Every structure is written in C-alpha cells, then in structure tokens.
Amino acid sequence: MASAPPDVLDHFTLYRLKQCGLAESHSAAIGKLLADLLPHVTEVRYDTGELFDLAAGALAGGAERADVRRIAAGMLRLGLMDGERLRRMADEARDGA
C-alpha cells in the first residue's frame, strides 16, 4: 500500500491500466481514482495519450462528469493539451446522458 500518492506518473503505468480494461469495467472507480490522484502529480512522463484514453473510456462507461472535469483540469495544469478535449467531452456528455 502506498503511503502517499506518486509525484510522477509514467506512461507505462497508464498504459497498463488502459490495457487491462478497468476504465470500461469500473468506470466510476477509475474516474474517481484519477480525479483524486492528479492534484498530487507534478509530471506525467512521456505521455502518449494514455491518460486521456483512460479518462475518456471512463466517461463513456459512466464515470461522474465532475470527476472527469477534475481530471481534465489536472491534465491542463500539467500541460497536457488533451485536457481541453476531455473537458469538452465531459461538458457535451451532459446533453447525451
């Protein structure tokens, strides 16, 4: 068990989460996990879109839009441009939900 959230996320950790399908099978939990984790992260190393893919998959699976907006805000704070696209997706999901 971790005593504190990590400061740095690397793309391989996010890639493994994406590949195991948790965003689809446990959408709300992944949305909450990422939303609670990102405020503590100072860097996502070698991001190649896995964080966006995880969050978008969680949103599509029914994650709370508020959690996805928090993820998007964290992504933008970290300089990940897909954060804006994720924020728009979360805002548009309210119309389709």
Biopython code that builds the backbone (N, CA, C, O; Angstrom):
import numpy as np
from Bio.PDB.StructureBuilder import StructureBuilder

atoms = [
    (1, "MET", "N", (0.842, -1.175, 0.000)),
    (1, "MET", "CA", (0.000, 0.000, 0.000)),
    (1, "MET", "C", (0.896, 1.251, 0.000)),
    (1, "MET", "O", (1.878, 1.322, 0.740)),
    (2, "ALA", "N", (0.553, 2.204, -0.815)),
    (2, "ALA", "CA", (1.324, 3.442, -0.898)),
    (2, "ALA", "C", (0.980, 4.344, 0.281)),
    (2, "ALA", "O", (-0.179, 4.449, 0.681)),
    (3, "SER", "N", (1.998, 4.990, 0.829)),
    (3, "SER", "CA", (1.761, 5.896, 1.944)),
    (3, "SER", "C", (1.340, 7.283, 1.467)),
    (3, "SER", "O", (0.761, 8.062, 2.224)),
    (4, "ALA", "N", (1.639, 7.582, 0.196)),
    (4, "ALA", "CA", (1.274, 8.875, -0.386)),
    (4, "ALA", "C", (1.142, 8.698, -1.893)),
    (4, "ALA", "O", (1.758, 7.801, -2.470)),
    (5, "PRO", "N", (0.347, 9.543, -2.529)),
    (5, "PRO", "CA", (0.233, 9.453, -3.986)),
    (5, "PRO", "C", (1.571, 9.761, -4.648)),
    (5, "PRO", "O", (2.381, 10.503, -4.092)),
    (6, "PRO", "N", (1.807, 9.203, -5.819)),
    (6, "PRO", "CA", (3.070, 9.481, -6.505)),
    (6, "PRO", "C", (3.112, 10.913, -7.026)),
    (6, "PRO", "O", (2.081, 11.507, -7.342)),
    (7, "ASP", "N", (4.320, 11.454, -7.109)),
    (7, "ASP", "CA", (4.509, 12.779, -7.693)),
    (7, "ASP", "C", (4.542, 12.707, -9.212)),
    (7, "ASP", "O", (4.151, 13.649, -9.901)),
    (8, "VAL", "N", (5.016, 11.570, -9.724)),
    (8, "VAL", "CA", (5.225, 11.409, -11.160)),
    (8, "VAL", "C", (4.500, 10.149, -11.629)),
    (8, "VAL", "O", (4.593, 9.094, -11.002)),
    (9, "LEU", "N", (3.785, 10.278, -12.728)),
    (9, "LEU", "CA", (3.189, 9.125, -13.401)),
    (9, "LEU", "C", (3.945, 8.919, -14.698)),
    (9, "LEU", "O", (4.296, 9.880, -15.383)),
    (10, "ASP", "N", (4.192, 7.676, -15.031)),
    (10, "ASP", "CA", (4.805, 7.423, -16.328)),
    (10, "ASP", "C", (3.783, 6.763, -17.242)),
    (10, "ASP", "O", (2.816, 6.157, -16.782)),
    (11, "HIS", "N", (4.009, 6.889, -18.518)),
    (11, "HIS", "CA", (3.030, 6.416, -19.488)),
    (11, "HIS", "C", (2.824, 4.912, -19.390)),
    (11, "HIS", "O", (1.737, 4.431, -19.709)),
    (12, "PHE", "N", (3.829, 4.149, -18.960)),
    (12, "PHE", "CA", (3.670, 2.697, -18.909)),
    (12, "PHE", "C", (2.646, 2.288, -17.852)),
    (12, "PHE", "O", (1.872, 1.357, -18.071)),
    (13, "THR", "N", (2.634, 2.965, -16.723)),
    (13, "THR", "CA", (1.625, 2.685, -15.694)),
    (13, "THR", "C", (0.238, 2.947, -16.252)),
    (13, "THR", "O", (-0.669, 2.132, -16.081)),
    (14, "LEU", "N", (0.073, 4.075, -16.915)),
    (14, "LEU", "CA", (-1.225, 4.417, -17.507)),
    (14, "LEU", "C", (-1.576, 3.448, -18.633)),
    (14, "LEU", "O", (-2.736, 3.064, -18.785)),
    (15, "TYR", "N", (-0.588, 3.055, -19.413)),
    (15, "TYR", "CA", (-0.789, 2.093, -20.495)),
    (15, "TYR", "C", (-1.306, 0.769, -19.935)),
    (15, "TYR", "O", (-2.242, 0.186, -20.480)),
    (16, "ARG", "N", (-0.699, 0.296, -18.850)),
    (16, "ARG", "CA", (-1.146, -0.979, -18.262)),
    (16, "ARG", "C", (-2.571, -0.869, -17.750)),
    (16, "ARG", "O", (-3.363, -1.794, -17.931)),
    (17, "LEU", "N", (-2.911, 0.237, -17.120)),
    (17, "LEU", "CA", (-4.294, 0.437, -16.668)),
    (17, "LEU", "C", (-5.253, 0.425, -17.851)),
    (17, "LEU", "O", (-6.332, -0.164, -17.784)),
    (18, "LYS", "N", (-4.850, 1.075, -18.923)),
    (18, "LYS", "CA", (-5.686, 1.123, -20.119)),
    (18, "LYS", "C", (-5.875, -0.279, -20.719)),
    (18, "LYS", "O", (-6.987, -0.665, -21.078)),
    (19, "GLN", "N", (-4.789, -1.022, -20.820)),
    (19, "GLN", "CA", (-4.835, -2.333, -21.451)),
    (19, "GLN", "C", (-5.652, -3.351, -20.664)),
    (19, "GLN", "O", (-6.218, -4.269, -21.257)),
    (20, "CYS", "N", (-5.724, -3.210, -19.356)),
    (20, "CYS", "CA", (-6.468, -4.208, -18.575)),
    (20, "CYS", "C", (-7.977, -3.961, -18.604)),
    (20, "CYS", "O", (-8.738, -4.782, -18.093)),
    (21, "GLY", "N", (-8.426, -2.843, -19.193)),
    (21, "GLY", "CA", (-9.851, -2.613, -19.385)),
    (21, "GLY", "C", (-10.607, -2.077, -18.183)),
    (21, "GLY", "O", (-11.838, -2.099, -18.169)),
    (22, "LEU", "N", (-9.896, -1.598, -17.181)),
    (22, "LEU", "CA", (-10.582, -1.092, -15.988)),
    (22, "LEU", "C", (-11.446, 0.130, -16.253)),
    (22, "LEU", "O", (-12.468, 0.314, -15.593)),
    (23, "ALA", "N", (-11.058, 0.961, -17.199)),
    (23, "ALA", "CA", (-11.858, 2.157, -17.487)),
    (23, "ALA", "C", (-13.249, 1.772, -17.956)),
    (23, "ALA", "O", (-14.220, 2.478, -17.684)),
    (24, "GLU", "N", (-13.344, 0.660, -18.655)),
    (24, "GLU", "CA", (-14.641, 0.205, -19.146)),
    (24, "GLU", "C", (-15.405, -0.601, -18.092)),
    (24, "GLU", "O", (-16.616, -0.438, -17.941)),
    (25, "SER", "N", (-14.692, -1.475, -17.362)),
    (25, "SER", "CA", (-15.380, -2.346, -16.407)),
    (25, "SER", "C", (-15.651, -1.681, -15.062)),
    (25, "SER", "O", (-16.582, -2.073, -14.359)),
    (26, "HIS", "N", (-14.857, -0.687, -14.696)),
    (26, "HIS", "CA", (-15.007, 0.008, -13.421)),
    (26, "HIS", "C", (-14.885, 1.520, -13.647)),
    (26, "HIS", "O", (-14.048, 2.186, -13.038)),
    (27, "SER", "N", (-15.711, 2.030, -14.508)),
    (27, "SER", "CA", (-15.621, 3.419, -14.959)),
    (27, "SER", "C", (-15.654, 4.435, -13.830)),
    (27, "SER", "O", (-14.817, 5.336, -13.777)),
    (28, "ALA", "N", (-16.605, 4.295, -12.939)),
    (28, "ALA", "CA", (-16.734, 5.272, -11.855)),
    (28, "ALA", "C", (-15.510, 5.241, -10.950)),
    (28, "ALA", "O", (-15.029, 6.291, -10.524)),
    (29, "ALA", "N", (-15.004, 4.052, -10.655)),
    (29, "ALA", "CA", (-13.844, 3.925, -9.767)),
    (29, "ALA", "C", (-12.593, 4.516, -10.418)),
    (29, "ALA", "O", (-11.815, 5.196, -9.750)),
    (30, "ILE", "N", (-12.392, 4.266, -11.708)),
    (30, "ILE", "CA", (-11.224, 4.818, -12.401)),
    (30, "ILE", "C", (-11.344, 6.341, -12.488)),
    (30, "ILE", "O", (-10.354, 7.050, -12.304)),
    (31, "GLY", "N", (-12.541, 6.844, -12.768)),
    (31, "GLY", "CA", (-12.739, 8.294, -12.801)),
    (31, "GLY", "C", (-12.395, 8.922, -11.465)),
    (31, "GLY", "O", (-11.703, 9.939, -11.419)),
    (32, "LYS", "N", (-12.864, 8.340, -10.390)),
    (32, "LYS", "CA", (-12.587, 8.870, -9.050)),
    (32, "LYS", "C", (-11.106, 8.753, -8.713)),
    (32, "LYS", "O", (-10.522, 9.687, -8.164)),
    (33, "LEU", "N", (-10.492, 7.615, -9.036)),
    (33, "LEU", "CA", (-9.072, 7.420, -8.769)),
    (33, "LEU", "C", (-8.224, 8.482, -9.455)),
    (33, "LEU", "O", (-7.371, 9.109, -8.828)),
    (34, "LEU", "N", (-8.465, 8.678, -10.745)),
    (34, "LEU", "CA", (-7.678, 9.669, -11.489)),
    (34, "LEU", "C", (-7.951, 11.090, -10.995)),
    (34, "LEU", "O", (-7.031, 11.900, -10.880)),
    (35, "ALA", "N", (-9.213, 11.386, -10.705)),
    (35, "ALA", "CA", (-9.566, 12.728, -10.223)),
    (35, "ALA", "C", (-8.905, 13.018, -8.876)),
    (35, "ALA", "O", (-8.484, 14.148, -8.627)),
    (36, "ASP", "N", (-8.809, 12.017, -8.010)),
    (36, "ASP", "CA", (-8.187, 12.204, -6.701)),
    (36, "ASP", "C", (-6.660, 12.185, -6.779)),
    (36, "ASP", "O", (-5.987, 12.800, -5.952)),
    (37, "LEU", "N", (-6.118, 11.483, -7.765)),
    (37, "LEU", "CA", (-4.678, 11.339, -7.899)),
    (37, "LEU", "C", (-4.006, 12.550, -8.552)),
    (37, "LEU", "O", (-2.957, 12.999, -8.091)),
    (38, "LEU", "N", (-4.601, 13.072, -9.611)),
    (38, "LEU", "CA", (-3.938, 14.105, -10.408)),
    (38, "LEU", "C", (-3.573, 15.389, -9.652)),
    (38, "LEU", "O", (-2.558, 15.998, -9.989)),
    (39, "PRO", "N", (-4.335, 15.829, -8.659)),
    (39, "PRO", "CA", (-3.905, 17.041, -7.944)),
    (39, "PRO", "C", (-2.539, 16.897, -7.268)),
    (39, "PRO", "O", (-1.889, 17.901, -6.977)),
    (40, "HIS", "N", (-2.100, 15.666, -7.017)),
    (40, "HIS", "CA", (-0.828, 15.420, -6.337)),
    (40, "HIS", "C", (0.327, 15.188, -7.306)),
    (40, "HIS", "O", (1.491, 15.194, -6.906)),
    (41, "VAL", "N", (0.003, 14.986, -8.576)),
    (41, "VAL", "CA", (1.015, 14.666, -9.578)),
    (41, "VAL", "C", (1.651, 15.951, -10.104)),
    (41, "VAL", "O", (0.962, 16.930, -10.392)),
    (42, "THR", "N", (2.977, 15.926, -10.223)),
    (42, "THR", "CA", (3.697, 17.077, -10.753)),
    (42, "THR", "C", (4.158, 16.865, -12.189)),
    (42, "THR", "O", (4.565, 17.811, -12.862)),
    (43, "GLU", "N", (4.092, 15.617, -12.656)),
    (43, "GLU", "CA", (4.553, 15.329, -14.017)),
    (43, "GLU", "C", (3.977, 14.000, -14.499)),
    (43, "GLU", "O", (3.880, 13.034, -13.742)),
    (44, "VAL", "N", (3.600, 13.976, -15.772)),
    (44, "VAL", "CA", (3.276, 12.720, -16.447)),
    (44, "VAL", "C", (4.375, 12.534, -17.484)),
    (44, "VAL", "O", (4.454, 13.273, -18.466)),
    (45, "ARG", "N", (5.208, 11.552, -17.254)),
    (45, "ARG", "CA", (6.367, 11.339, -18.136)),
    (45, "ARG", "C", (5.966, 10.604, -19.401)),
    (45, "ARG", "O", (5.264, 9.593, -19.374)),
    (46, "TYR", "N", (6.432, 11.145, -20.495)),
    (46, "TYR", "CA", (6.287, 10.500, -21.806)),
    (46, "TYR", "C", (4.830, 10.227, -22.156)),
    (46, "TYR", "O", (4.508, 9.178, -22.714)),
    (47, "ASP", "N", (3.964, 11.156, -21.834)),
    (47, "ASP", "CA", (2.539, 10.962, -22.136)),
    (47, "ASP", "C", (2.338, 10.804, -23.634)),
    (47, "ASP", "O", (2.760, 11.647, -24.426)),
    (48, "THR", "N", (1.694, 9.722, -24.003)),
    (48, "THR", "CA", (1.350, 9.494, -25.412)),
    (48, "THR", "C", (-0.150, 9.288, -25.561)),
    (48, "THR", "O", (-0.605, 8.621, -26.491)),
    (49, "GLY", "N", (-0.911, 9.864, -24.641)),
    (49, "GLY", "CA", (-2.362, 9.827, -24.751)),
    (49, "GLY", "C", (-3.057, 8.814, -23.868)),
    (49, "GLY", "O", (-4.284, 8.727, -23.897)),
    (50, "GLU", "N", (-2.317, 8.041, -23.081)),
    (50, "GLU", "CA", (-2.957, 7.023, -22.253)),
    (50, "GLU", "C", (-3.871, 7.616, -21.187)),
    (50, "GLU", "O", (-4.938, 7.068, -20.910)),
    (51, "LEU", "N", (-3.462, 8.726, -20.592)),
    (51, "LEU", "CA", (-4.297, 9.344, -19.568)),
    (51, "LEU", "C", (-5.612, 9.814, -20.172)),
    (51, "LEU", "O", (-6.677, 9.592, -19.596)),
    (52, "PHE", "N", (-5.541, 10.456, -21.315)),
    (52, "PHE", "CA", (-6.765, 10.872, -21.998)),
    (52, "PHE", "C", (-7.624, 9.654, -22.326)),
    (52, "PHE", "O", (-8.831, 9.663, -22.084)),
    (53, "ASP", "N", (-7.013, 8.611, -22.871)),
    (53, "ASP", "CA", (-7.768, 7.414, -23.239)),
    (53, "ASP", "C", (-8.460, 6.787, -22.035)),
    (53, "ASP", "O", (-9.618, 6.379, -22.118)),
    (54, "LEU", "N", (-7.741, 6.711, -20.908)),
    (54, "LEU", "CA", (-8.349, 6.166, -19.689)),
    (54, "LEU", "C", (-9.546, 7.002, -19.255)),
    (54, "LEU", "O", (-10.618, 6.466, -18.974)),
    (55, "ALA", "N", (-9.360, 8.302, -19.202)),
    (55, "ALA", "CA", (-10.431, 9.190, -18.746)),
    (55, "ALA", "C", (-11.610, 9.185, -19.711)),
    (55, "ALA", "O", (-12.763, 9.179, -19.280)),
    (56, "ALA", "N", (-11.333, 9.189, -21.008)),
    (56, "ALA", "CA", (-12.411, 9.154, -21.994)),
    (56, "ALA", "C", (-13.164, 7.828, -21.921)),
    (56, "ALA", "O", (-14.387, 7.800, -22.053)),
    (57, "GLY", "N", (-12.443, 6.736, -21.713)),
    (57, "GLY", "CA", (-13.096, 5.436, -21.559)),
    (57, "GLY", "C", (-13.960, 5.387, -20.314)),
    (57, "GLY", "O", (-15.057, 4.829, -20.334)),
    (58, "ALA", "N", (-13.470, 5.969, -19.235)),
    (58, "ALA", "CA", (-14.257, 6.022, -18.004)),
    (58, "ALA", "C", (-15.513, 6.868, -18.202)),
    (58, "ALA", "O", (-16.595, 6.498, -17.746)),
    (59, "LEU", "N", (-15.367, 7.997, -18.880)),
    (59, "LEU", "CA", (-16.526, 8.849, -19.169)),
    (59, "LEU", "C", (-17.557, 8.094, -19.995)),
    (59, "LEU", "O", (-18.750, 8.129, -19.695)),
    (60, "ALA", "N", (-17.096, 7.418, -21.027)),
    (60, "ALA", "CA", (-18.005, 6.655, -21.885)),
    (60, "ALA", "C", (-18.704, 5.535, -21.110)),
    (60, "ALA", "O", (-19.833, 5.158, -21.424)),
    (61, "GLY", "N", (-18.014, 5.013, -20.094)),
    (61, "GLY", "CA", (-18.589, 3.934, -19.300)),
    (61, "GLY", "C", (-19.476, 4.396, -18.166)),
    (61, "GLY", "O", (-20.075, 3.570, -17.476)),
    (62, "GLY", "N", (-19.575, 5.706, -17.955)),
    (62, "GLY", "CA", (-20.483, 6.224, -16.940)),
    (62, "GLY", "C", (-19.826, 6.883, -15.747)),
    (62, "GLY", "O", (-20.496, 7.122, -14.742)),
    (63, "ALA", "N", (-18.544, 7.183, -15.819)),
    (63, "ALA", "CA", (-17.896, 7.899, -14.716)),
    (63, "ALA", "C", (-18.585, 9.244, -14.501)),
    (63, "ALA", "O", (-19.167, 9.814, -15.425)),
    (64, "GLU", "N", (-18.511, 9.727, -13.297)),
    (64, "GLU", "CA", (-19.097, 11.026, -12.964)),
    (64, "GLU", "C", (-18.449, 12.127, -13.805)),
    (64, "GLU", "O", (-17.224, 12.210, -13.890)),
    (65, "ARG", "N", (-19.266, 12.958, -14.416)),
    (65, "ARG", "CA", (-18.724, 14.060, -15.222)),
    (65, "ARG", "C", (-17.876, 15.008, -14.385)),
    (65, "ARG", "O", (-16.889, 15.555, -14.878)),
    (66, "ALA", "N", (-18.253, 15.207, -13.121)),
    (66, "ALA", "CA", (-17.461, 16.082, -12.246)),
    (66, "ALA", "C", (-16.048, 15.519, -12.061)),
    (66, "ALA", "O", (-15.078, 16.277, -12.038)),
    (67, "ASP", "N", (-15.931, 14.200, -11.929)),
    (67, "ASP", "CA", (-14.606, 13.589, -11.806)),
    (67, "ASP", "C", (-13.816, 13.779, -13.091)),
    (67, "ASP", "O", (-12.623, 14.079, -13.049)),
    (68, "VAL", "N", (-14.465, 13.608, -14.217)),
    (68, "VAL", "CA", (-13.776, 13.755, -15.499)),
    (68, "VAL", "C", (-13.352, 15.209, -15.704)),
    (68, "VAL", "O", (-12.282, 15.462, -16.259)),
    (69, "ARG", "N", (-14.155, 16.148, -15.275)),
    (69, "ARG", "CA", (-13.743, 17.563, -15.357)),
    (69, "ARG", "C", (-12.523, 17.829, -14.476)),
    (69, "ARG", "O", (-11.643, 18.602, -14.856)),
    (70, "ARG", "N", (-12.465, 17.199, -13.312)),
    (70, "ARG", "CA", (-11.294, 17.341, -12.433)),
    (70, "ARG", "C", (-10.057, 16.739, -13.090)),
    (70, "ARG", "O", (-8.962, 17.290, -12.981)),
    (71, "ILE", "N", (-10.229, 15.619, -13.766)),
    (71, "ILE", "CA", (-9.114, 15.004, -14.495)),
    (71, "ILE", "C", (-8.639, 15.963, -15.581)),
    (71, "ILE", "O", (-7.439, 16.188, -15.740)),
    (72, "ALA", "N", (-9.583, 16.520, -16.321)),
    (72, "ALA", "CA", (-9.237, 17.466, -17.392)),
    (72, "ALA", "C", (-8.482, 18.658, -16.822)),
    (72, "ALA", "O", (-7.490, 19.095, -17.404)),
    (73, "ALA", "N", (-8.934, 19.187, -15.699)),
    (73, "ALA", "CA", (-8.252, 20.324, -15.070)),
    (73, "ALA", "C", (-6.834, 19.938, -14.662)),
    (73, "ALA", "O", (-5.902, 20.723, -14.837)),
    (74, "GLY", "N", (-6.672, 18.752, -14.127)),
    (74, "GLY", "CA", (-5.341, 18.277, -13.759)),
    (74, "GLY", "C", (-4.442, 18.123, -14.968)),
    (74, "GLY", "O", (-3.259, 18.457, -14.917)),
    (75, "MET", "N", (-4.999, 17.619, -16.048)),
    (75, "MET", "CA", (-4.223, 17.470, -17.276)),
    (75, "MET", "C", (-3.760, 18.833, -17.787)),
    (75, "MET", "O", (-2.606, 18.992, -18.183)),
    (76, "LEU", "N", (-4.646, 19.796, -17.776)),
    (76, "LEU", "CA", (-4.283, 21.133, -18.233)),
    (76, "LEU", "C", (-3.220, 21.756, -17.331)),
    (76, "LEU", "O", (-2.300, 22.414, -17.816)),
    (77, "ARG", "N", (-3.345, 21.554, -16.042)),
    (77, "ARG", "CA", (-2.344, 22.069, -15.093)),
    (77, "ARG", "C", (-0.966, 21.468, -15.382)),
    (77, "ARG", "O", (0.060, 22.126, -15.209)),
    (78, "LEU", "N", (-0.964, 20.212, -15.825)),
    (78, "LEU", "CA", (0.291, 19.522, -16.130)),
    (78, "LEU", "C", (0.796, 19.804, -17.540)),
    (78, "LEU", "O", (1.848, 19.308, -17.943)),
    (79, "GLY", "N", (0.039, 20.604, -18.286)),
    (79, "GLY", "CA", (0.461, 20.953, -19.640)),
    (79, "GLY", "C", (0.085, 19.927, -20.694)),
    (79, "GLY", "O", (0.669, 19.914, -21.778)),
    (80, "LEU", "N", (-0.868, 19.077, -20.399)),
    (80, "LEU", "CA", (-1.320, 18.062, -21.358)),
    (80, "LEU", "C", (-2.521, 18.613, -22.120)),
    (80, "LEU", "O", (-3.611, 18.755, -21.566)),
    (81, "MET", "N", (-2.307, 18.918, -23.379)),
    (81, "MET", "CA", (-3.310, 19.608, -24.178)),
    (81, "MET", "C", (-4.595, 18.808, -24.363)),
    (81, "MET", "O", (-5.645, 19.398, -24.616)),
    (82, "ASP", "N", (-4.542, 17.483, -24.244)),
    (82, "ASP", "CA", (-5.766, 16.695, -24.362)),
    (82, "ASP", "C", (-6.746, 17.002, -23.236)),
    (82, "ASP", "O", (-7.904, 16.588, -23.293)),
    (83, "GLY", "N", (-6.295, 17.720, -22.219)),
    (83, "GLY", "CA", (-7.184, 18.108, -21.131)),
    (83, "GLY", "C", (-8.343, 18.959, -21.611)),
    (83, "GLY", "O", (-9.464, 18.818, -21.122)),
    (84, "GLU", "N", (-8.084, 19.835, -22.560)),
    (84, "GLU", "CA", (-9.160, 20.678, -23.098)),
    (84, "GLU", "C", (-10.178, 19.831, -23.856)),
    (84, "GLU", "O", (-11.385, 20.044, -23.736)),
    (85, "ARG", "N", (-9.694, 18.886, -24.625)),
    (85, "ARG", "CA", (-10.602, 17.997, -25.367)),
    (85, "ARG", "C", (-11.432, 17.165, -24.393)),
    (85, "ARG", "O", (-12.627, 16.967, -24.615)),
    (86, "LEU", "N", (-10.821, 16.682, -23.327)),
    (86, "LEU", "CA", (-11.540, 15.891, -22.329)),
    (86, "LEU", "C", (-12.592, 16.746, -21.631)),
    (86, "LEU", "O", (-13.705, 16.282, -21.384)),
    (87, "ARG", "N", (-12.247, 17.988, -21.313)),
    (87, "ARG", "CA", (-13.223, 18.883, -20.676)),
    (87, "ARG", "C", (-14.437, 19.087, -21.566)),
    (87, "ARG", "O", (-15.575, 19.053, -21.099)),
    (88, "ARG", "N", (-14.185, 19.300, -22.858)),
    (88, "ARG", "CA", (-15.309, 19.464, -23.796)),
    (88, "ARG", "C", (-16.152, 18.201, -23.860)),
    (88, "ARG", "O", (-17.379, 18.277, -23.905)),
    (89, "MET", "N", (-15.516, 17.055, -23.865)),
    (89, "MET", "CA", (-16.259, 15.789, -23.900)),
    (89, "MET", "C", (-17.144, 15.652, -22.666)),
    (89, "MET", "O", (-18.296, 15.231, -22.772)),
    (90, "ALA", "N", (-16.619, 16.001, -21.507)),
    (90, "ALA", "CA", (-17.403, 15.910, -20.266)),
    (90, "ALA", "C", (-18.575, 16.881, -20.304)),
    (90, "ALA", "O", (-19.671, 16.547, -19.853)),
    (91, "ASP", "N", (-18.355, 18.085, -20.839)),
    (91, "ASP", "CA", (-19.434, 19.060, -20.945)),
    (91, "ASP", "C", (-20.513, 18.589, -21.936)),
    (91, "ASP", "O", (-21.705, 18.771, -21.689)),
    (92, "GLU", "N", (-20.105, 18.000, -23.024)),
    (92, "GLU", "CA", (-21.059, 17.519, -24.012)),
    (92, "GLU", "C", (-21.807, 16.289, -23.531)),
    (92, "GLU", "O", (-22.948, 16.063, -23.933)),
    (93, "ALA", "N", (-21.179, 15.486, -22.671)),
    (93, "ALA", "CA", (-21.817, 14.270, -22.179)),
    (93, "ALA", "C", (-23.096, 14.578, -21.400)),
    (93, "ALA", "O", (-24.005, 13.751, -21.336)),
    (94, "ARG", "N", (-23.158, 15.769, -20.810)),
    (94, "ARG", "CA", (-24.360, 16.109, -20.045)),
    (94, "ARG", "C", (-25.577, 16.133, -20.960)),
    (94, "ARG", "O", (-26.677, 15.788, -20.529)),
    (95, "ASP", "N", (-25.399, 16.534, -22.209)),
    (95, "ASP", "CA", (-26.513, 16.577, -23.149)),
    (95, "ASP", "C", (-26.917, 15.177, -23.591)),
    (95, "ASP", "O", (-28.093, 14.925, -23.852)),
    (96, "GLY", "N", (-25.956, 14.266, -23.678)),
    (96, "GLY", "CA", (-26.252, 12.928, -24.170)),
    (96, "GLY", "C", (-26.605, 11.957, -23.063)),
    (96, "GLY", "O", (-27.100, 10.863, -23.336)),
    (97, "ALA", "N", (-26.361, 12.332, -21.825)),
    (97, "ALA", "CA", (-26.602, 11.391, -20.708)),
    (97, "ALA", "C", (-28.065, 11.298, -20.369)),
    (97, "ALA", "O", (-28.442, 10.558, -19.461)),
]
sb = StructureBuilder()
sb.init_structure("model")
sb.init_model(0)
sb.init_chain("A")
sb.init_seg("    ")
for serial, (resi, resn, name, xyz) in enumerate(atoms, 1):
    if name == "N":
        sb.init_residue(resn, " ", resi, " ")
    sb.init_atom(name, np.array(xyz, "f"), 0.0, 1.0, " ", f" {name:<3s}", serial, name[0])
structure = sb.get_structure()
